[in-house]
C-alpha cells in the first residue's frame, strides 16, 4: 500500500514538474500555452484517475482475499477447537466412568465391612 502511495505521489510530482518546464520553454503565445497547459493537465488527470481506479480495484481484491483467508482460518480454528473439546469431553466421561466404578467398589467394600462388624 505504501508503494501505491509513492507511485501516485511520483506521478503527480512528475506531471507538475513537466508542466512547469513546459511553461518555461514554451515559445508559443499565451493562448496556445494555456491550451497546452489545459491539455497536459487533462492528460495528467486521466493518468491519475486511471492509477487511482487500478489502486482501488487492487485494494478491493486484496481486502476480499484477506477476508476469505480469515474466514477459512477461522473455520479451521473452530473445527480444531471443536475436535479438541470433543476429545476433552470424551476423556472426562471416561474418567467419570472410572470414578463411578471405583466409588461402587468402595461402597461394596464398606457394606461388606459393615456386615462383618
ROSE-360161 format. One record per residue: residue in three letters; x, z, y of N, C-alpha, C, O in turn. Coordinates in Angstrom, 2 decimals, always signed. Layout:
REM residues N
{ALA {X Z Y} {X Z Y} {X Z Y} {X Z Y}}
...
This chain:
REM residues 117
{UNK {+0.83 +0.00 -1.18} {+0.00 +0.00 +0.00} {+0.87 +0.00 +1.25} {+0.50 -0.59 +2.26}}
{UNK {+2.03 +0.65 +1.19} {+2.94 +0.67 +2.34} {+3.50 -0.72 +2.59} {+3.68 -1.12 +3.74}}
{UNK {+3.78 -1.47 +1.52} {+4.29 -2.84 +1.67} {+3.28 -3.71 +2.38} {+3.65 -4.56 +3.20}}
{UNK {+2.02 -3.53 +2.09} {+0.96 -4.32 +2.72} {+0.92 -4.05 +4.21} {+0.81 -4.98 +5.01}}
{UNK {+1.01 -2.78 +4.58} {+1.02 -2.41 +6.00} {+2.23 -3.00 +6.70} {+2.11 -3.48 +7.83}}
{UNK {+3.37 -2.96 +6.05} {+4.59 -3.53 +6.63} {+4.47 -5.03 +6.78} {+4.92 -5.61 +7.77}}
{UNK {+3.86 -5.67 +5.80} {+3.68 -7.12 +5.85} {+2.77 -7.50 +7.01} {+3.06 -8.44 +7.75}}
{UNK {+1.68 -6.78 +7.17} {+0.76 -7.07 +8.28} {+1.45 -6.84 +9.62} {+1.28 -7.64 +10.55}}
{UNK {+2.21 -5.77 +9.73} {+2.93 -5.48 +10.97} {+3.94 -6.58 +11.26} {+4.07 -7.02 +12.40}}
{UNK {+4.65 -7.03 +10.24} {+5.64 -8.11 +10.42} {+4.95 -9.40 +10.84} {+5.47 -10.14 +11.68}}
{UNK {+3.80 -9.69 +10.26} {+3.05 -10.90 +10.61} {+2.61 -10.87 +12.07} {+2.78 -11.85 +12.79}}
{UNK {+2.06 -9.76 +12.50} {+1.60 -9.63 +13.88} {+2.77 -9.68 +14.85} {+2.71 -10.34 +15.89}}
{UNK {+3.84 -8.98 +14.51} {+5.03 -8.97 +15.37} {+5.62 -10.36 +15.48} {+5.99 -10.79 +16.57}}
{UNK {+5.72 -11.06 +14.36} {+6.26 -12.42 +14.37} {+5.41 -13.36 +15.22} {+5.94 -14.19 +15.95}}
{UNK {+4.10 -13.22 +15.11} {+3.22 -14.07 +15.92} {+3.40 -13.79 +17.41} {+3.44 -14.72 +18.22}}
{UNK {+3.52 -12.52 +17.76} {+3.68 -12.16 +19.16} {+5.03 -12.66 +19.70} {+5.09 -13.19 +20.82}}
{UNK {+6.08 -12.50 +18.93} {+7.40 -12.97 +19.35} {+7.40 -14.49 +19.49} {+7.93 -15.03 +20.46}}
{UNK {+6.81 -15.16 +18.52} {+6.74 -16.62 +18.56} {+5.98 -17.11 +19.79} {+6.39 -18.07 +20.44}}
{UNK {+4.88 -16.45 +20.10} {+4.09 -16.84 +21.27} {+4.89 -16.60 +22.55} {+4.86 -17.42 +23.47}}
{UNK {+5.60 -15.49 +22.61} {+6.42 -15.19 +23.80} {+7.53 -16.20 +24.00} {+7.75 -16.66 +25.12}}
{UNK {+8.23 -16.54 +22.94} {+9.31 -17.52 +23.03} {+8.75 -18.89 +23.42} {+9.34 -19.62 +24.22}}
{UNK {+7.61 -19.22 +22.85} {+6.97 -20.49 +23.19} {+6.64 -20.58 +24.67} {+6.78 -21.64 +25.27}}
{UNK {+6.20 -19.48 +25.26} {+5.89 -19.46 +26.69} {+7.13 -19.64 +27.54} {+7.11 -20.33 +28.56}}
{UNK {+8.22 -19.01 +27.12} {+9.46 -19.08 +27.90} {+10.03 -20.50 +27.93} {+10.59 -20.92 +28.94}}
{UNK {+9.89 -21.21 +26.85} {+10.49 -22.54 +26.77} {+9.47 -23.66 +26.94} {+9.79 -24.82 +26.67}}
{UNK {+8.29 -23.36 +27.37} {+7.23 -24.37 +27.49} {+7.45 -25.22 +28.74} {+7.38 -24.72 +29.86}}
{UNK {+7.71 -26.50 +28.54} {+7.87 -27.39 +29.69} {+6.54 -28.01 +30.13} {+6.50 -28.95 +30.92}}
{UNK {+5.47 -27.46 +29.61} {+4.16 -28.04 +29.87} {+3.49 -27.37 +31.07} {+3.95 -26.34 +31.57}}
{UNK {+2.40 -27.98 +31.53} {+1.64 -27.41 +32.64} {+0.94 -26.15 +32.20} {+0.87 -25.84 +31.01}}
{UNK {+0.41 -25.42 +33.16} {-0.29 -24.17 +32.86} {-1.48 -24.37 +31.95} {-1.72 -23.57 +31.05}}
{UNK {-2.24 -25.45 +32.18} {-3.42 -25.71 +31.37} {-3.04 -25.99 +29.92} {-3.66 -25.47 +28.99}}
{UNK {-2.01 -26.82 +29.74} {-1.55 -27.12 +28.37} {-0.99 -25.87 +27.71} {-1.20 -25.64 +26.52}}
{UNK {-0.29 -25.06 +28.48} {+0.29 -23.83 +27.94} {-0.82 -22.89 +27.50} {-0.74 -22.28 +26.43}}
{UNK {-1.87 -22.76 +28.32} {-2.99 -21.88 +27.96} {-3.67 -22.38 +26.68} {-4.04 -21.58 +25.82}}
{UNK {-3.85 -23.71 +26.56} {-4.46 -24.27 +25.36} {-3.59 -23.99 +24.14} {-4.08 -23.66 +23.06}}
{UNK {-2.31 -24.13 +24.33} {-1.36 -23.89 +23.25} {-1.39 -22.42 +22.83} {-1.38 -22.10 +21.64}}
{UNK {-1.42 -21.53 +23.83} {-1.49 -20.09 +23.53} {-2.78 -19.80 +22.77} {-2.76 -19.05 +21.79}}
{UNK {-3.86 -20.37 +23.21} {-5.16 -20.17 +22.55} {-5.09 -20.67 +21.11} {-5.56 -19.99 +20.18}}
{UNK {-4.51 -21.85 +20.93} {-4.40 -22.42 +19.59} {-3.54 -21.53 +18.69} {-3.92 -21.24 +17.55}}
{UNK {-2.40 -21.11 +19.20} {-1.50 -20.26 +18.41} {-2.13 -18.90 +18.12} {-1.97 -18.36 +17.03}}
{UNK {-2.85 -18.35 +19.10} {-3.49 -17.06 +18.85} {-4.61 -17.21 +17.82} {-4.83 -16.30 +17.01}}
{UNK {-5.31 -18.34 +17.84} {-6.35 -18.59 +16.82} {-5.72 -18.69 +15.43} {-6.24 -18.14 +14.46}}
{UNK {-4.58 -19.41 +15.35} {-3.88 -19.53 +14.07} {-3.40 -18.17 +13.59} {-3.53 -17.84 +12.41}}
{UNK {-2.85 -17.37 +14.51} {-2.38 -16.04 +14.14} {-3.56 -15.17 +13.67} {-3.44 -14.42 +12.71}}
{UNK {-4.69 -15.29 +14.35} {-5.89 -14.54 +13.96} {-6.34 -14.96 +12.57} {-6.73 -14.11 +11.77}}
{UNK {-6.31 -16.26 +12.28} {-6.69 -16.75 +10.95} {-5.76 -16.22 +9.88} {-6.20 -15.78 +8.82}}
{UNK {-4.45 -16.25 +10.16} {-3.47 -15.72 +9.19} {-3.71 -14.23 +8.97} {-3.66 -13.74 +7.84}}
{UNK {-3.95 -13.52 +10.06} {-4.20 -12.09 +9.96} {-5.45 -11.82 +9.12} {-5.44 -10.97 +8.24}}
{UNK {-6.54 -12.56 +9.41} {-7.79 -12.37 +8.66} {-7.60 -12.68 +7.19} {-8.12 -11.98 +6.32}}
{UNK {-6.85 -13.75 +6.91} {-6.60 -14.12 +5.52} {-5.83 -13.01 +4.81} {-6.20 -12.61 +3.70}}
{UNK {-4.78 -12.52 +5.44} {-3.98 -11.46 +4.84} {-4.80 -10.18 +4.69} {-4.69 -9.48 +3.68}}
{UNK {-5.63 -9.88 +5.68} {-6.49 -8.70 +5.62} {-7.45 -8.81 +4.44} {-7.63 -7.85 +3.69}}
{UNK {-8.07 -9.97 +4.29} {-9.01 -10.16 +3.18} {-8.31 -10.06 +1.83} {-8.85 -9.47 +0.90}}
{UNK {-7.11 -10.64 +1.72} {-6.35 -10.54 +0.48} {-6.03 -9.09 +0.16} {-6.18 -8.62 -0.96}}
{UNK {-5.57 -8.39 +1.19} {-5.21 -6.98 +1.01} {-6.42 -6.16 +0.62} {-6.36 -5.32 -0.28}}
{UNK {-7.52 -6.40 +1.30} {-8.75 -5.67 +1.00} {-9.20 -5.94 -0.44} {-9.60 -5.03 -1.15}}
{UNK {-9.13 -7.19 -0.84} {-9.50 -7.56 -2.20} {-8.59 -6.89 -3.22} {-9.05 -6.37 -4.23}}
{UNK {-7.28 -6.91 -2.94} {-6.32 -6.28 -3.84} {-6.59 -4.79 -3.97} {-6.55 -4.23 -5.07}}
{UNK {-6.86 -4.14 -2.84} {-7.12 -2.71 -2.88} {-8.41 -2.41 -3.65} {-8.48 -1.43 -4.39}}
{UNK {-9.41 -3.25 -3.47} {-10.67 -3.06 -4.19} {-10.43 -3.18 -5.70} {-10.92 -2.37 -6.48}}
{UNK {-9.67 -4.19 -6.10} {-9.36 -4.38 -7.52} {-8.56 -3.20 -8.06} {-8.84 -2.71 -9.16}}
{UNK {-7.57 -2.75 -7.30} {-6.77 -1.61 -7.74} {-7.62 -0.35 -7.85} {-7.44 +0.44 -8.78}}
{UNK {-8.54 -0.16 -6.92} {-9.43 +1.01 -6.98} {-10.32 +0.94 -8.20} {-10.54 +1.96 -8.87}}
{UNK {-10.84 -0.24 -8.51} {-11.68 -0.40 -9.70} {-10.88 -0.10 -10.96} {-11.34 +0.60 -11.86}}
{UNK {-9.67 -0.64 -11.01} {-8.82 -0.42 -12.19} {-8.48 +1.06 -12.34} {-8.50 +1.60 -13.44}}
{UNK {-8.16 +1.71 -11.21} {-7.84 +3.14 -11.25} {-9.04 +3.94 -11.74} {-8.89 +4.88 -12.52}}
{UNK {-10.24 +3.57 -11.27} {-11.45 +4.28 -11.70} {-11.68 +4.10 -13.20} {-11.99 +5.06 -13.90}}
{UNK {-11.51 +2.87 -13.69} {-11.70 +2.62 -15.12} {-10.66 +3.37 -15.95} {-10.99 +3.93 -17.00}}
{UNK {-9.41 +3.38 -15.48} {-8.36 +4.13 -16.18} {-8.70 +5.61 -16.22} {-8.54 +6.27 -17.25}}
{UNK {-9.16 +6.13 -15.08} {-9.52 +7.55 -15.01} {-10.66 +7.86 -15.98} {-10.61 +8.85 -16.71}}
{UNK {-11.69 +7.01 -15.98} {-12.83 +7.24 -16.87} {-12.40 +7.18 -18.34} {-12.87 +7.97 -19.16}}
{UNK {-11.51 +6.25 -18.64} {-11.03 +6.14 -20.03} {-10.25 +7.38 -20.42} {-10.45 +7.93 -21.51}}
{UNK {-9.35 +7.82 -19.56} {-8.55 +9.01 -19.86} {-9.44 +10.25 -19.92} {-9.22 +11.13 -20.76}}
{UNK {-10.43 +10.33 -19.05} {-11.35 +11.46 -19.09} {-12.10 +11.48 -20.41} {-12.26 +12.53 -21.02}}
{UNK {-12.56 +10.31 -20.85} {-13.25 +10.22 -22.13} {-12.36 +10.66 -23.28} {-12.79 +11.39 -24.17}}
{UNK {-11.11 +10.21 -23.26} {-10.16 +10.60 -24.31} {-9.92 +12.10 -24.28} {-9.86 +12.74 -25.33}}
{UNK {-9.77 +12.66 -23.09} {-9.52 +14.09 -22.95} {-10.71 +14.90 -23.45} {-10.56 +15.88 -24.17}}
{UNK {-11.92 +14.46 -23.05} {-13.11 +15.17 -23.50} {-13.29 +15.07 -25.01} {-13.68 +16.04 -25.66}}
{UNK {-12.99 +13.90 -25.57} {-13.08 +13.73 -27.01} {-12.09 +14.64 -27.73} {-12.43 +15.29 -28.71}}
{UNK {-10.88 +14.67 -27.21} {-9.84 +15.52 -27.79} {-10.25 +16.99 -27.70} {-10.09 +17.75 -28.66}}
{UNK {-10.76 +17.38 -26.54} {-11.18 +18.77 -26.35} {-12.34 +19.10 -27.30} {-12.40 +20.21 -27.84}}
{UNK {-13.24 +18.16 -27.49} {-14.36 +18.37 -28.39} {-13.88 +18.59 -29.82} {-14.36 +19.48 -30.53}}
{UNK {-12.92 +17.77 -30.25} {-12.37 +17.92 -31.60} {-11.66 +19.26 -31.75} {-11.78 +19.93 -32.77}}
{UNK {-10.93 +19.65 -30.73} {-10.23 +20.93 -30.79} {-11.23 +22.08 -30.82} {-11.03 +23.06 -31.54}}
{UNK {-12.30 +21.97 -30.04} {-13.34 +23.00 -30.05} {-13.98 +23.08 -31.43} {-14.25 +24.17 -31.93}}
{UNK {-14.23 +21.92 -32.05} {-14.79 +21.91 -33.41} {-13.84 +22.58 -34.39} {-14.28 +23.35 -35.25}}
{UNK {-12.56 +22.30 -34.26} {-11.56 +22.92 -35.14} {-11.55 +24.44 -34.95} {-11.49 +25.20 -35.92}}
{UNK {-11.61 +24.88 -33.70} {-11.61 +26.32 -33.41} {-12.87 +26.98 -33.99} {-12.80 +28.05 -34.59}}
{UNK {-14.01 +26.32 -33.79} {-15.26 +26.87 -34.34} {-15.21 +26.95 -35.87} {-15.66 +27.94 -36.45}}
{UNK {-14.67 +25.94 -36.51} {-14.54 +25.95 -37.98} {-13.65 +27.10 -38.43} {-13.96 +27.80 -39.40}}
{UNK {-12.54 +27.27 -37.73} {-11.62 +28.36 -38.08} {-12.29 +29.71 -37.87} {-12.12 +30.62 -38.68}}
{UNK {-13.06 +29.85 -36.79} {-13.75 +31.11 -36.53} {-14.83 +31.39 -37.57} {-15.00 +32.53 -38.01}}
{UNK {-15.55 +30.34 -37.98} {-16.58 +30.50 -39.02} {-15.93 +30.91 -40.34} {-16.46 +31.76 -41.06}}
{UNK {-14.81 +30.30 -40.65} {-14.09 +30.63 -41.88} {-13.62 +32.09 -41.84} {-13.76 +32.81 -42.83}}
{UNK {-13.08 +32.50 -40.72} {-12.60 +33.88 -40.57} {-13.78 +34.86 -40.66} {-13.66 +35.93 -41.26}}
{UNK {-14.91 +34.49 -40.05} {-16.10 +35.34 -40.10} {-16.58 +35.50 -41.54} {-16.97 +36.59 -41.95}}
{UNK {-16.55 +34.42 -42.30} {-16.95 +34.49 -43.71} {-16.01 +35.41 -44.50} {-16.46 +36.18 -45.35}}
{UNK {-14.72 +35.33 -44.22} {-13.75 +36.21 -44.88} {-14.05 +37.67 -44.54} {-14.02 +38.54 -45.41}}
{UNK {-14.34 +37.92 -43.26} {-14.63 +39.30 -42.84} {-15.92 +39.81 -43.48} {-16.00 +40.99 -43.83}}
{UNK {-16.92 +38.95 -43.63} {-18.17 +39.36 -44.30} {-17.90 +39.74 -45.77} {-18.42 +40.74 -46.28}}
{UNK {-17.08 +38.91 -46.42} {-16.75 +39.20 -47.83} {-15.98 +40.53 -47.93} {-16.25 +41.36 -48.79}}
{UNK {-15.03 +40.70 -47.02} {-14.23 +41.92 -47.02} {-15.14 +43.13 -46.72} {-14.98 +44.19 -47.34}}
{UNK {-16.07 +42.98 -45.80} {-17.00 +44.05 -45.45} {-17.89 +44.39 -46.65} {-18.14 +45.56 -46.94}}
{UNK {-18.37 +43.36 -47.33} {-19.21 +43.57 -48.51} {-18.44 +44.30 -49.59} {-18.96 +45.22 -50.24}}
{UNK {-17.20 +43.90 -49.78} {-16.35 +44.54 -50.79} {-16.13 +46.01 -50.44} {-16.21 +46.87 -51.31}}
{UNK {-15.85 +46.28 -49.16} {-15.63 +47.67 -48.73} {-16.90 +48.50 -48.89} {-16.83 +49.67 -49.26}}
{UNK {-18.07 +47.90 -48.60} {-19.34 +48.62 -48.76} {-19.58 +48.97 -50.22} {-20.03 +50.07 -50.54}}
{UNK {-19.28 +48.02 -51.12} {-19.46 +48.27 -52.55} {-18.52 +49.39 -53.01} {-18.94 +50.27 -53.77}}
{UNK {-17.28 +49.37 -52.55} {-16.32 +50.41 -52.89} {-16.79 +51.76 -52.36} {-16.65 +52.78 -53.03}}
{UNK {-17.33 +51.77 -51.15} {-17.82 +53.03 -50.58} {-19.01 +53.55 -51.36} {-19.12 +54.75 -51.57}}
{UNK {-19.92 +52.66 -51.80} {-21.08 +53.07 -52.60} {-20.64 +53.62 -53.93} {-21.19 +54.61 -54.42}}
{UNK {-19.65 +52.97 -54.54} {-19.11 +53.42 -55.83} {-18.51 +54.80 -55.69} {-18.73 +55.66 -56.54}}
{UNK {-17.75 +55.02 -54.64} {-17.13 +56.33 -54.41} {-18.19 +57.39 -54.11} {-18.05 +58.55 -54.49}}
{UNK {-19.24 +56.97 -53.43} {-20.30 +57.92 -53.09} {-21.06 +58.32 -54.34} {-21.46 +59.48 -54.47}}
{UNK {-21.27 +57.41 -55.26} {-21.97 +57.72 -56.50} {-21.13 +58.63 -57.38} {-21.67 +59.51 -58.05}}
{UNK {-19.83 +58.44 -57.40} {-18.94 +59.26 -58.21} {-18.83 +60.67 -57.65} {-18.58 +61.62 -58.38}}
{UNK {-19.01 +60.77 -56.37} {-18.84 +62.06 -55.74} {-20.03 +62.91 -55.89} {-20.04 +64.05 -55.40}}
